[in-house]
Amino acid sequence: MSETVTYDKTGEDGRFEATYEPEEFLDAVDALELPTTSDVAETVECAHRTALHHLNNLEDDGRLDSRMIGRAKVWSAVDDVEASPRDRTDSVAENSQDAALAAVEANDDLPSDIDTEDAVAAVSAVVEFLKTADGQKATMREIVAATIERHPLKYDVEKALTKIEAGERYRGAWWRIAVKPSLEAHPNVEKPPKGGSNWKYVDA
């Protein structure tokens, strides 16, 4: 479970900007109708990245759910925490682990300094994201924004998210080398057709 109080660093000087309790983010989600991360950040009065960090932790703890509506990721509270343990997420990851492992092993370009288990976790997270996304499909930019922070694979998360959020072209190695080749080999993922942009979840 998340700690009662967490601290958020800002800038390279390592100073702490504020302390936040998980309940502040839960209350914000409860008070808003399908809020985006930006909506929650505005309500709590914190940085977008701070809100995303706490919302991700609450989702990992089984206290929040997220899904894509169009290009926006929205959050909702889990009604029954006892009926929604973290094991729910873990079991999904476990069920897809064999397919993800095979897909990662098929990626001959995966850098040797990236741990195989970490790569499998990243690919599994992308597949689960596609499975729960609106229409079970998402663009490369949506995939990167939704998964790179929790599965950085030693790449520069800040640089990637800054480009994504600014609408700039993103051609980072996290996607090109570590993730995309494995997705192309995954039985539950269909790559975009020529001229298309959506990666799609499919039943094997």
Backbone as CSV, one residue per row, in Angstrom:
resi,resn,N_x,N_y,N_z,CA_x,CA_y,CA_z,C_x,C_y,C_z
1,MET,0.837,-1.202,0.000,0.000,0.000,0.000,0.875,1.256,0.000
2,SER,0.360,2.343,-0.475,1.109,3.594,-0.497,1.318,4.114,0.917
3,GLU,2.408,4.834,1.105,2.657,5.443,2.397,1.629,6.540,2.658
4,THR,1.398,6.803,3.937,0.409,7.820,4.288,0.802,9.193,3.761
5,VAL,2.080,9.496,3.850,2.563,10.781,3.348,3.716,10.506,2.401
6,THR,3.727,11.152,1.259,4.830,11.013,0.321,5.387,12.379,0.004
7,TYR,6.621,12.408,-0.450,7.311,13.650,-0.717,7.629,13.750,-2.194
8,ASP,7.523,14.925,-2.718,7.717,15.133,-4.144,8.857,16.100,-4.392
9,LYS,9.888,15.614,-5.084,11.037,16.452,-5.398,10.738,17.331,-6.598
10,THR,11.349,18.470,-6.621,11.236,19.333,-7.790,12.619,19.816,-8.173
11,GLY,12.898,19.785,-9.456,14.153,20.321,-9.954,15.359,19.489,-9.582
12,GLU,16.517,19.922,-10.076,17.742,19.186,-9.847,18.366,19.499,-8.495
13,ASP,17.849,20.512,-7.815,18.428,20.874,-6.534,17.940,19.962,-5.418
14,GLY,16.972,19.085,-5.722,16.506,18.116,-4.750,15.605,18.661,-3.680
15,ARG,15.143,19.892,-3.806,14.255,20.449,-2.787,12.890,19.789,-2.847
16,PHE,12.214,19.723,-1.705,10.881,19.164,-1.639,9.861,20.283,-1.735
17,GLU,8.876,20.120,-2.652,7.922,21.203,-2.838,6.715,21.098,-1.906
18,ALA,6.330,19.874,-1.557,5.138,19.723,-0.725,4.999,18.276,-0.306
19,THR,4.086,18.049,0.625,3.726,16.685,0.993,2.265,16.479,0.639
20,TYR,1.948,15.253,0.220,0.580,14.950,-0.176,0.162,13.619,0.406
21,GLU,-1.095,13.522,0.760,-1.649,12.270,1.240,-2.451,11.620,0.120
22,PRO,-2.447,10.294,0.026,-3.202,9.607,-1.027,-4.671,10.006,-1.061
23,GLU,-5.232,10.287,0.129,-6.654,10.632,0.199,-6.980,11.909,-0.581
24,GLU,-6.000,12.820,-0.711,-6.243,14.044,-1.471,-6.544,13.715,-2.928
25,PHE,-5.852,12.738,-3.467,-6.045,12.361,-4.860,-7.312,11.513,-5.017
26,LEU,-7.584,10.666,-4.029,-8.832,9.895,-4.048,-10.035,10.825,-3.974
27,ASP,-9.958,11.819,-3.104,-11.068,12.774,-2.965,-11.273,13.558,-4.258
28,ALA,-10.173,13.910,-4.919,-10.285,14.661,-6.170,-10.970,13.822,-7.244
29,VAL,-10.613,12.554,-7.324,-11.240,11.663,-8.305,-12.720,11.488,-7.987
30,ASP,-13.044,11.337,-6.702,-14.442,11.179,-6.291,-15.269,12.425,-6.616
31,ALA,-14.653,13.585,-6.490,-15.387,14.844,-6.669,-15.603,15.216,-8.132
32,LEU,-14.825,14.603,-9.020,-14.896,14.934,-10.437,-15.469,13.774,-11.233
33,GLU,-16.033,14.073,-12.377,-16.601,13.034,-13.232,-15.582,12.624,-14.281
34,LEU,-15.057,11.389,-14.141,-14.038,10.865,-15.046,-12.931,11.884,-15.304
35,PRO,-12.226,12.289,-14.247,-11.196,13.322,-14.410,-9.944,12.795,-15.104
36,THR,-9.273,13.667,-15.845,-7.965,13.361,-16.394,-6.923,13.645,-15.316
37,THR,-5.693,13.265,-15.596,-4.618,13.565,-14.650,-4.487,15.070,-14.438
38,SER,-4.654,15.829,-15.509,-4.578,17.295,-15.396,-5.691,17.838,-14.509
39,ASP,-6.903,17.270,-14.616,-8.015,17.698,-13.761,-7.682,17.473,-12.288
40,VAL,-7.125,16.296,-12.000,-6.777,15.970,-10.618,-5.667,16.889,-10.124
41,ALA,-4.659,17.119,-10.964,-3.554,18.008,-10.577,-4.055,19.406,-10.261
42,GLU,-5.000,19.889,-11.058,-5.557,21.229,-10.827,-6.332,21.270,-9.522
43,THR,-7.089,20.213,-9.233,-7.892,20.168,-8.009,-7.004,20.093,-6.767
44,VAL,-5.974,19.255,-6.819,-5.078,19.089,-5.674,-4.070,20.244,-5.586
45,GLU,-3.928,20.966,-6.701,-2.970,22.064,-6.800,-1.540,21.560,-6.695
46,CYS,-1.214,20.625,-7.592,0.135,20.089,-7.661,0.537,19.966,-9.124
47,ALA,1.775,19.606,-9.375,2.265,19.439,-10.738,1.617,18.207,-11.385
48,HIS,1.499,18.248,-12.714,0.910,17.131,-13.454,1.655,15.835,-13.159
49,ARG,2.985,15.871,-13.171,3.763,14.660,-12.951,3.597,14.133,-11.524
50,THR,3.413,15.058,-10.566,3.167,14.644,-9.187,1.841,13.902,-9.081
51,ALA,0.818,14.453,-9.720,-0.492,13.798,-9.700,-0.421,12.427,-10.357
52,LEU,0.263,12.323,-11.501,0.368,11.047,-12.197,1.065,10.010,-11.339
53,HIS,2.109,10.418,-10.632,2.835,9.503,-9.749,1.913,8.923,-8.678
54,HIS,1.152,9.783,-8.022,0.272,9.320,-6.945,-0.902,8.514,-7.491
55,LEU,-1.450,8.922,-8.608,-2.566,8.178,-9.205,-2.120,6.788,-9.633
56,ASN,-0.930,6.679,-10.187,-0.400,5.370,-10.564,-0.233,4.474,-9.349
57,ASN,0.275,5.040,-8.242,0.426,4.264,-7.007,-0.921,3.769,-6.492
58,LEU,-1.921,4.637,-6.545,-3.261,4.251,-6.081,-3.873,3.188,-6.986
59,GLU,-3.563,3.254,-8.262,-4.050,2.211,-9.174,-3.356,0.886,-8.872
60,ASP,-2.050,0.937,-8.605,-1.318,-0.274,-8.243,-1.874,-0.907,-6.975
61,ASP,-2.349,-0.054,-6.051,-2.910,-0.540,-4.797,-4.354,-1.023,-4.942
62,GLY,-4.925,-0.912,-6.142,-6.298,-1.364,-6.355,-7.348,-0.394,-5.875
63,ARG,-6.973,0.866,-5.646,-7.926,1.853,-5.134,-8.483,2.755,-6.234
64,LEU,-7.823,2.756,-7.402,-8.297,3.509,-8.554,-8.206,2.655,-9.806
65,ASP,-9.036,2.987,-10.780,-8.962,2.384,-12.107,-8.706,3.495,-13.115
66,SER,-8.111,3.153,-14.258,-7.931,4.131,-15.326,-8.302,3.498,-16.653
67,ARG,-8.699,4.334,-17.609,-8.979,3.869,-18.963,-8.856,5.048,-19.914
68,MET,-8.731,4.728,-21.188,-8.592,5.771,-22.192,-9.949,6.096,-22.798
69,ILE,-10.260,7.375,-22.901,-11.425,7.859,-23.641,-10.880,8.795,-24.707
70,GLY,-10.886,8.317,-25.924,-10.237,9.071,-26.982,-8.749,9.106,-26.714
71,ARG,-8.179,10.294,-26.635,-6.752,10.442,-26.359,-6.474,10.758,-24.891
72,ALA,-7.532,10.781,-24.084,-7.373,11.164,-22.675,-7.452,9.945,-21.753
73,LYS,-6.565,9.908,-20.770,-6.606,8.884,-19.731,-7.425,9.428,-18.576
74,VAL,-8.483,8.705,-18.198,-9.353,9.174,-17.127,-9.310,8.200,-15.957
75,TRP,-9.669,8.713,-14.787,-9.552,7.950,-13.535,-10.913,7.779,-12.884
76,SER,-11.091,6.655,-12.200,-12.322,6.408,-11.440,-11.982,5.613,-10.193
77,ALA,-12.787,5.799,-9.157,-12.547,5.112,-7.892,-13.056,3.677,-7.965
78,VAL,-12.376,2.779,-7.284,-12.825,1.400,-7.155,-13.814,1.349,-5.998
79,ASP,-15.020,0.876,-6.266,-16.082,0.909,-5.257,-15.765,0.055,-4.044
80,ASP,-15.222,-1.134,-4.309,-14.977,-2.065,-3.207,-13.512,-2.431,-3.193
81,VAL,-12.736,-1.795,-2.308,-11.309,-2.049,-2.263,-11.012,-3.491,-1.901
82,GLU,-11.804,-4.053,-0.983,-11.562,-5.430,-0.563,-11.746,-6.405,-1.712
83,ALA,-12.639,-6.073,-2.640,-12.901,-6.967,-3.768,-11.964,-6.688,-4.931
84,SER,-11.074,-5.704,-4.753,-10.181,-5.342,-5.849,-8.733,-5.254,-5.372
85,PRO,-8.164,-6.372,-4.895,-6.795,-6.346,-4.395,-5.788,-6.180,-5.516
86,ARG,-4.569,-5.882,-5.106,-3.506,-5.706,-6.098,-3.267,-6.989,-6.875
87,ASP,-3.643,-8.133,-6.278,-3.465,-9.415,-6.953,-4.180,-9.450,-8.291
88,ARG,-5.244,-8.641,-8.451,-5.968,-8.606,-9.715,-5.040,-8.201,-10.850
89,THR,-4.250,-7.170,-10.631,-3.299,-6.725,-11.644,-2.181,-7.739,-11.815
90,ASP,-1.719,-8.274,-10.687,-0.638,-9.252,-10.750,-1.037,-10.492,-11.533
91,SER,-2.279,-10.943,-11.378,-2.717,-12.156,-12.070,-2.785,-11.941,-13.570
92,VAL,-3.197,-10.753,-13.983,-3.237,-10.449,-15.416,-1.835,-10.476,-15.998
93,ALA,-0.890,-9.867,-15.270,0.493,-9.846,-15.732,1.067,-11.252,-15.820
94,GLU,0.712,-12.085,-14.837,1.221,-13.457,-14.820,0.682,-14.252,-16.004
95,ASN,-0.598,-14.076,-16.317,-1.207,-14.802,-17.431,-0.574,-14.450,-18.767
96,SER,-0.106,-13.226,-18.912,0.477,-12.787,-20.184,1.991,-12.887,-20.206
97,GLN,2.585,-13.362,-19.117,4.035,-13.326,-18.997,4.727,-14.222,-20.027
98,ASP,4.180,-15.414,-20.264,4.811,-16.322,-21.220,4.857,-15.711,-22.617
99,ALA,3.740,-15.112,-23.034,3.696,-14.488,-24.357,4.646,-13.301,-24.422
100,ALA,4.682,-12.518,-23.337,5.575,-11.361,-23.310,7.039,-11.794,-23.326
101,LEU,7.356,-12.866,-22.607,8.732,-13.366,-22.579,9.166,-13.817,-23.971
102,ALA,8.294,-14.552,-24.654,8.619,-15.005,-26.005,8.818,-13.816,-26.946
103,ALA,7.976,-12.792,-26.772,8.081,-11.603,-27.621,9.381,-10.860,-27.358
104,VAL,9.766,-10.744,-26.091,11.013,-10.070,-25.736,12.215,-10.861,-26.261
105,GLU,12.161,-12.179,-26.135,13.262,-13.001,-26.619,13.398,-12.946,-28.136
106,ALA,12.313,-12.593,-28.819,12.353,-12.464,-30.275,12.950,-11.131,-30.718
107,ASN,13.142,-10.234,-29.763,13.700,-8.914,-30.070,15.225,-8.987,-30.036
108,ASP,15.829,-9.194,-31.192,17.284,-9.322,-31.274,18.006,-8.002,-31.015
109,ASP,17.270,-6.899,-31.078,17.890,-5.583,-30.891,17.869,-5.098,-29.444
110,LEU,17.272,-5.885,-28.541,17.184,-5.449,-27.148,18.582,-5.299,-26.567
111,PRO,18.932,-4.110,-26.055,20.270,-3.897,-25.486,20.572,-4.885,-24.363
112,SER,21.806,-5.328,-24.309,22.198,-6.355,-23.336,22.137,-5.858,-21.897
113,ASP,22.165,-4.534,-21.698,22.138,-4.013,-20.330,20.723,-3.863,-19.780
114,ILE,19.709,-4.214,-20.578,18.325,-4.176,-20.103,17.938,-5.564,-19.597
115,ASP,17.536,-5.634,-18.351,17.155,-6.902,-17.740,15.935,-7.479,-18.441
116,THR,15.980,-8.775,-18.736,14.882,-9.425,-19.449,13.569,-9.313,-18.683
117,GLU,13.619,-9.489,-17.373,12.395,-9.400,-16.571,11.787,-8.006,-16.651
118,ASP,12.630,-6.991,-16.654,12.124,-5.623,-16.773,11.474,-5.402,-18.136
119,ALA,12.085,-5.937,-19.178,11.523,-5.802,-20.522,10.199,-6.537,-20.637
120,VAL,10.114,-7.718,-20.033,8.860,-8.477,-20.033,7.762,-7.711,-19.307
121,ALA,8.115,-7.102,-18.179,7.136,-6.317,-17.419,6.648,-5.131,-18.238
122,ALA,7.550,-4.488,-18.971,7.168,-3.339,-19.787,6.233,-3.752,-20.917
123,VAL,6.566,-4.834,-21.602,5.727,-5.311,-22.706,4.366,-5.763,-22.184
124,SER,4.346,-6.472,-21.060,3.080,-6.902,-20.466,2.210,-5.705,-20.108
125,ALA,2.839,-4.638,-19.603,2.094,-3.431,-19.243,1.485,-2.778,-20.478
126,VAL,2.236,-2.758,-21.581,1.707,-2.187,-22.815,0.531,-3.005,-23.329
127,VAL,0.657,-4.326,-23.295,-0.429,-5.193,-23.768,-1.680,-5.002,-22.916
128,GLU,-1.501,-4.903,-21.608,-2.647,-4.683,-20.715,-3.271,-3.318,-20.974
129,PHE,-2.425,-2.320,-21.244,-2.933,-0.988,-21.560,-3.787,-1.033,-22.826
130,LEU,-3.301,-1.721,-23.856,-4.068,-1.844,-25.096,-5.381,-2.591,-24.851
131,LYS,-5.322,-3.600,-24.010,-6.513,-4.412,-23.726,-7.612,-3.582,-23.065
132,THR,-7.228,-2.613,-22.248,-8.209,-1.820,-21.498,-8.464,-0.446,-22.119
133,ALA,-7.723,-0.116,-23.172,-7.904,1.194,-23.816,-9.221,1.247,-24.572
134,ASP,-9.696,2.447,-24.824,-10.927,2.644,-25.577,-10.772,2.029,-26.966
135,GLY,-11.637,1.057,-27.289,-11.543,0.377,-28.573,-10.405,-0.620,-28.634
136,GLN,-9.756,-0.870,-27.503,-8.603,-1.772,-27.418,-7.520,-1.395,-28.424
137,LYS,-7.300,-0.111,-28.579,-6.271,0.364,-29.490,-5.718,1.687,-28.979
138,ALA,-4.495,1.997,-29.381,-3.852,3.234,-28.951,-2.678,3.540,-29.867
139,THR,-2.327,4.812,-29.939,-1.186,5.229,-30.741,0.107,5.025,-29.952
140,MET,1.219,5.114,-30.658,2.516,5.012,-30.011,2.651,6.063,-28.916
141,ARG,2.220,7.284,-29.180,2.347,8.364,-28.201,1.542,8.053,-26.944
142,GLU,0.347,7.497,-27.111,-0.494,7.141,-25.964,0.139,6.008,-25.167
143,ILE,0.731,5.049,-25.873,1.391,3.929,-25.203,2.573,4.414,-24.375
144,VAL,3.394,5.256,-24.960,4.564,5.780,-24.245,4.127,6.568,-23.018
145,ALA,3.148,7.460,-23.189,2.686,8.295,-22.076,2.129,7.454,-20.938
146,ALA,1.505,6.331,-21.269,0.840,5.518,-20.244,1.770,4.553,-19.523
147,THR,2.901,4.187,-20.131,3.694,3.103,-19.550,5.159,3.398,-19.259
148,ILE,5.754,4.387,-19.915,7.201,4.551,-19.760,7.613,4.933,-18.342
149,GLU,6.769,5.675,-17.629,7.164,6.136,-16.295,7.368,4.976,-15.334
150,ARG,6.508,3.960,-15.416,6.629,2.819,-14.505,7.586,1.752,-15.028
151,HIS,7.902,1.827,-16.316,8.801,0.834,-16.908,9.835,1.556,-17.777
152,PRO,10.746,2.314,-17.185,11.673,3.150,-17.956,12.754,2.388,-18.703
153,LEU,13.091,1.191,-18.242,14.122,0.382,-18.895,15.427,1.166,-19.087
154,LYS,15.759,1.993,-18.111,16.995,2.770,-18.080,17.014,3.955,-19.052
155,TYR,15.886,4.254,-19.676,15.849,5.380,-20.602,15.368,6.647,-19.886
156,ASP,15.504,7.774,-20.546,15.199,9.085,-19.968,13.686,9.345,-20.030
157,VAL,13.009,9.106,-18.927,11.560,9.274,-18.856,11.170,10.741,-19.017
158,GLU,11.888,11.619,-18.330,11.563,13.047,-18.358,11.598,13.584,-19.789
159,LYS,12.627,13.234,-20.521,12.776,13.713,-21.895,11.653,13.182,-22.775
160,ALA,11.315,11.900,-22.607,10.260,11.295,-23.414,8.908,11.936,-23.148
161,LEU,8.553,12.092,-21.870,7.257,12.658,-21.524,7.160,14.128,-21.909
162,THR,8.265,14.831,-21.815,8.260,16.240,-22.211,7.934,16.375,-23.693
163,LYS,8.526,15.515,-24.518,8.246,15.548,-25.958,6.794,15.171,-26.230
164,ILE,6.320,14.126,-25.563,4.943,13.664,-25.766,3.954,14.755,-25.383
165,GLU,4.147,15.346,-24.202,3.217,16.358,-23.708,3.247,17.627,-24.553
166,ALA,4.390,17.904,-25.160,4.517,19.100,-25.995,4.037,18.859,-27.421
167,GLY,3.682,17.621,-27.729,3.218,17.298,-29.071,4.343,17.227,-30.084
168,GLU,5.581,17.090,-29.598,6.719,17.007,-30.499,6.909,15.570,-30.985
169,ARG,7.661,15.417,-32.054,7.930,14.088,-32.597,8.775,13.295,-31.616
170,TYR,8.373,12.063,-31.338,9.109,11.217,-30.405,9.638,9.989,-31.141
171,ARG,10.953,9.810,-31.103,11.586,8.652,-31.715,12.600,8.048,-30.745
172,GLY,12.228,8.016,-29.475,13.132,7.529,-28.437,13.439,6.050,-28.549
173,ALA,14.612,5.668,-28.034,15.057,4.277,-28.092,14.175,3.361,-27.247
174,TRP,13.541,3.926,-26.195,12.626,3.096,-25.383,11.599,2.434,-26.293
175,TRP,11.057,3.209,-27.225,10.041,2.680,-28.138,10.679,1.932,-29.308
176,ARG,11.613,2.547,-30.003,12.150,1.985,-31.244,12.893,0.671,-31.040
177,ILE,13.665,0.607,-29.952,14.557,-0.537,-29.757,14.040,-1.533,-28.723
178,ALA,13.543,-1.012,-27.584,13.194,-1.900,-26.477,11.779,-2.442,-26.534
179,VAL,10.812,-1.662,-27.024,9.407,-2.058,-26.910,8.771,-2.442,-28.240
180,LYS,8.895,-1.603,-29.234,8.213,-1.833,-30.511,8.513,-3.202,-31.123
181,PRO,9.795,-3.624,-31.228,10.066,-4.939,-31.826,9.388,-6.091,-31.077
182,SER,9.311,-5.971,-29.757,8.656,-7.021,-28.965,7.150,-7.021,-29.194
183,LEU,6.554,-5.830,-29.316,5.120,-5.751,-29.590,4.794,-6.385,-30.937
184,GLU,5.675,-6.169,-31.912,5.446,-6.739,-33.242,5.472,-8.257,-33.219
185,ALA,6.159,-8.837,-32.213,6.249,-10.293,-32.091,5.218,-10.877,-31.128
186,HIS,4.433,-10.013,-30.489,3.470,-10.479,-29.470,2.178,-10.960,-30.132
187,PRO,1.678,-12.138,-29.755,0.476,-12.698,-30.388,-0.803,-11.917,-30.124
188,ASN,-0.818,-11.067,-29.089,-2.025,-10.315,-28.768,-1.974,-8.867,-29.241
189,VAL,-0.986,-8.546,-30.066,-0.834,-7.176,-30.542,-0.798,-7.149,-32.067
190,GLU,-1.590,-6.250,-32.619,-1.602,-6.046,-34.074,-1.042,-4.661,-34.361
191,LYS,0.038,-4.618,-35.147,0.649,-3.325,-35.427,-0.200,-2.534,-36.427
192,PRO,-0.009,-1.236,-36.483,-0.815,-0.411,-37.382,-0.611,-0.808,-38.846
193,PRO,-1.668,-0.747,-39.639,-1.514,-0.992,-41.079,-0.760,0.178,-41.709
194,LYS,-0.335,0.025,-42.936,0.379,1.085,-43.621,-0.485,2.339,-43.662
195,GLY,0.071,3.443,-43.190,-0.673,4.697,-43.133,-1.468,4.872,-41.860
196,GLY,-1.537,3.831,-41.010,-2.285,3.912,-39.760,-1.381,4.267,-38.596
197,SER,-1.987,4.463,-37.432,-1.203,4.850,-36.253,-1.575,4.074,-35.007
198,ASN,-2.647,3.284,-35.035,-3.129,2.602,-33.847,-2.594,1.175,-33.731
199,TRP,-1.996,0.906,-32.577,-1.645,-0.462,-32.188,-2.882,-1.051,-31.537
200,LYS,-3.178,-2.314,-31.787,-4.455,-2.876,-31.353,-4.262,-4.193,-30.596
201,TYR,-5.065,-4.357,-29.554,-5.087,-5.634,-28.825,-6.009,-6.606,-29.565
202,VAL,-5.525,-7.838,-29.751,-6.335,-8.865,-30.402,-6.251,-10.149,-29.596
203,ASP,-7.305,-10.965,-29.669,-7.278,-12.279,-29.036,-6.412,-13.216,-29.871
204,ALA,-5.518,-13.905,-29.197,-4.625,-14.808,-29.932,-5.399,-16.001,-30.485
